[in-house]
Amino acid sequence: MPARKPKVIVTRKLPDQVETRMRELFDTELNLTDTPMDRAMLVKALQRAEVLAPTITDKLDAGVLAAAGDQLKLIANFGAGFDHIDVAAANARGITVTNTPGVLTEDTADLTMSLILAVARRIVEGANVVQAGGFTGWSPTWMMGRRIHGKRLGIIGMGRIGTALARRAKAFGLGIHYHNRKPVSPRIAEELEATYWDSLDQMLARMDIISVNCPHTPATFHLLSARHLKLLQPHAIIVNTARGEIIDEGALIDLLSKGQIAGAGLDVFEHEPQINPKLLKLPNAVLLPHMSSATIEGRIEMGEKVIINIRTFMDGHKPPDRVIPSML
């Protein structure tokens, strides 16, 4: 007699290949319309599921988790970030939380490097002019950006993504600097010729480009506060492909609008999906719709990790990507 399949509820539309495999392995309830679940819908799902497979759009705070049924044993998050889940509250109720680290590293690093180039070389501005029919011919002083070769890049958060970005940036001739909780290994530091700054203030004041690559936690909320942002040089640009809450967006807009920093490239926003209207009007801001992990390969690999975490857990073993409170 075949083993009973666990009830798995998936909150958003996933790649067909992933959904098909989940249906084969589990008693899976899919969200074919891809409509984000509101709070009431999440509560209903938590009361029926043995495993919930949520995404970043699902806010699983302590109040929502308190309504979960006793049968819920695993939250298998589709995504590396887990700041939308109250992990401590889940653990207190005996609910294991997993995520999908590692598989998005190269994709996110690619997009971060793309944003650095887009802002420095005014690529989006130029493309918009051409598409609007405004290109009337070459001029020696028109649409001038800044060279990135020989500039200093300051990376905030030298984990997997920060290190992958550093490798790309070094190939473009950028000097690598970073601020992290602790220095990277001597081997990586030597490979990247990277300079470690234990003082964020000192690093910010000396860099030409800043890239935010740390996770969003209570400790990193508004890590780049108004005070920190004012330390940047007027020619500096800032790029964020991590989480919008890490930057004080209002302060950033103020500096950009006054020309006190040169530009910003943002894939994430503080009040996502809402975007501050003032930000939309700034010509020196390149704005993307949270697409750093949006590759076919990356999303399929995310789904495969979700499946592995569920199967391992249901087989009575510790899933490989368990999130524990000490990681917060």
N, C-alpha and C positions, 0 to 999 in steps of 0.2 A: 504494500500500500504506500503510495507516494506521500512524502512528508507534507504537512500543512504549510501553505505559503503564507508568510506574514502580510498583514494589511499595510501597504505603503501608499501614502498620499503625496503626490507631487504638486507643488503649488503653482508652477508656471510651465509653459510649453518648453520642452527640451528637444535637442536634435532627435530626429526620427530614429536613428540608430540606437540612441540611448533609451528612448521610450520603449522600443520594441524589445530590447534585451530585458528591461525592467518588467515588462509584461510577461515575458517568458519565465522569469525567476520568481516573481512575487505576485501577490494579489494587489496589483497596482491600479490606483485611481489617478488618471491623468487630467490635466487642465488643458484641453485642446483649444480653448478660446484664447488662452494666454492672458486672461483678465486677472489683474492682481487681486488677491484676496483681501477683503477688509477685515477689521478686527473680529466681527461676528463670525465671518466665514472661517477665519483661522481657529477660533474657539471650537467651532463645530468639527473642524478637521482634527484638532487635538483630542477631541472626545471620542473619535472613531478609530484613529490610526494607531498602529503599533510602532510605525516609523513614519516620521514626517520628513520630507525632502524639500526644504524651503530654499529661498534665494534671498538676496540682499533687500528685496522689496518687502519682505515679511518681517514686521517688527514684533519679535517674540520677547516681550518684556515680562517682568515678574507677574504682572496682573493677568496677562494672557496665559502664561504657563500654569498659574494657579488653577485655571479652569480645565487643565488637561485631565483626561481619564487615566485611571491606574494602569491601563493597558499600554500607554505610551512609554516606550523604553529607549527610543533612539531618535535624535534629531540629526539627520545626515545632510548637512548643509551643502548646497551646490554653489561653491565659491570658497575662496581662500579666506576672505575677511569674515569675521563673525561678530562684529560690533553691534549687529542688529539682534543678537541673541543674548539674553541674560544668562550667561553660562553658569554663574554661581547659583542662580535660582533653579536652573535645570538640574544641576548636580544635587542640590538640596532635596529635590524630589526623586532622586534616583534615576534621572534621565541623562543618558550619555549624549554628548555632542561631538560631532566630527565635522571636518572641513576638507578642502581639496587643495592643499598647498603644493607648490613646486611646479605644477603643470602650466601655470600662467606666467612663469618667470620670463621666458624669452619674448612672449608676445607683449607683455607690459613694458619690458625694456625697449623693444622696438618702437612702440608708440611714444614712449618718453623721449627717445632720441629724435623721433620725428617732430615732436612738439618743440624741442629745443631748436631744431633747424627751421621750423615753420615760423617761430616768433623772431628769431635772429635775422632771417632772410626775408621776412614779410611775405611769405609764400601765399597765404590766404588772401591778403590784401591784393596782391598782384593778380591772382586767379579771379577774384571778384571784379576787378577792373576789366579784364579781358572778356569775361562772360557778360558784363554789362555793356559791352561795345565801346568802352572808353579808351582802348589802346590806340594811340595815334602815331606811334613810332618811338624809336629808341631815343633816350636823352641821357647825357653823361651824369646828370645829377638827380635823376628821377628814380623813385622806389629803391633808394639805397638802404640796405640793411647793415648788419655787422658780421664780420668774419668770426667764426668760432675757433679756428685753429689758433693755438697759442693762448687761449683764454683759460681761466680757472673755473672748474665745475665743483660746486659744493653739494655733496649728497647727504641728505638727512635720512638716516636709516640705511645701514650697509648690510642688509640681509641678502637674501637670494636675488631680489630684483635690483637692489642698489648695486650689488657686485656685477650683475649682468650688464647694467647700464654703464658702469665704470669701464668694462672691457670695450664696449662699443665706443664710448667717449674717448678713450685712450687712442683708439684707431683713427679718430678724427683729429688727433693732435691736441686734445684738451688735457690740462693738468688736473689730476684727480685729488680732491680733498673730501673729507667726510667727517660727519659727527654721528656718533653711535654710543650706545651704552658702554661699549668696551671696544678696544681695537680689534681689527680682524687679525687673522693668523699672520705671522711673519712671511709665510710663503705667498699669501695673497697680496699683502702689502708690497712685497718686492716685485711681484708680477705686474701690479698696477702702478707701481711707483706712487703709491697713495700716501697722503699726509693726513694724519689723524688729529682732530681738534676735540679736546674734551670740553671746550667752551664754545657753545653755539654762537654766542654774541661775537666772539672774535672771528669765527669762520664767516659769519654772515657779512661782516664789515669788509671782508677782503675778496669776496668772490665776484665773478662776472655773471655766473649762472648758478641758480639754486634749484635743485630737484628734490621734491618731497617724496620719499619712498618708505616712510615708516608706517606702522599700523595705527589705526585710530583706537586709542584707549583713553580712560579718564586722565591719564598723565600727559597725553599728547593733544588733548582738546585745546585748540587755539595756541598750540605750541609756537606758531608764528603769529604772535600777537602784534598789536599796533606798535608797541615798543620795539619788538624784534624786526618788524618790517622796515621801520625807519632807519635801521642800521645798514640797509642795503645801499649800495652806491647808485647814483642816478642812471648809470648806463646798464645796470643789472637787470636780468630777466629771471622770472621764477616759473617753474613748471610743477604741476601737481597731478600725478596719476594714482595717488593713494586714496585719501578720503578728504572730502571737502571741509569737514569739521576741524581739520588740523590747522587751517589758516583762518584768521579773522577776516572774513570776506569783505566786510564793510570797510575795514582799514585798508585792505588791498585795493579796493575800488577807489578810495580817496587818493592814494598815492599814484595810481595809474592815471586818474583823471587830471591830476596836477602835474604829471610828467616827472614825478620824483623818483620813479623807477621806469625803466624803458618798456617793459612788456611782460605779459604773462601768458602761459599756455595751460589751460585747465581742462581736464577730462572729468573732473568731479566738482561738486558744488556743495556749499554748506547746508543748503535747504533743499537738496535734490528730491524730486525732479524740478521743483521750482527754481528758476534762475533770476537773480536780481535784475530788474530791467535796466538799471544803470550799467551793469556789466555788459549787457547786450549792445550797448551803444558805444563801447570803447573800441576805437580802431586798433589799439595796441594790445588787444586781448584775443587770443585764438581759443575758441571754445568748442569742445567736442562732447558728444552725448554718452559719456561713460562707456567707452568702447575699447579700452586698453586690452581686455581679454577676448575681444570679439573676433576670433578666428575659428574657422570650422574645426581645425585640429584641436585647438585649446578647449573648446566647449565639449567636444566628444571625450577628450581625456578627463575633463572634469566629471562628466557623467560616469565614466568608467571607475573613477575613484569613489564616487558615491556608491556605486554597486558593490565594489570591493569592501567598503566600510560596512555596508548593510549585511552582506553575506558573512563576513568575518564575525560581526557581532551576533548574528543569529545562530552561528555555529558554536557560540559559547566562548569565543576568544576576544581579546582586546583588539578593537579595530586599529589599523595602522595610523590613522589620522585623528586620534582622539584629542579634543581640546580640553585642557584642564585649567582650573582657575588660576594656577600659578603662571600661565601663559599671558594673563591679562596685564 
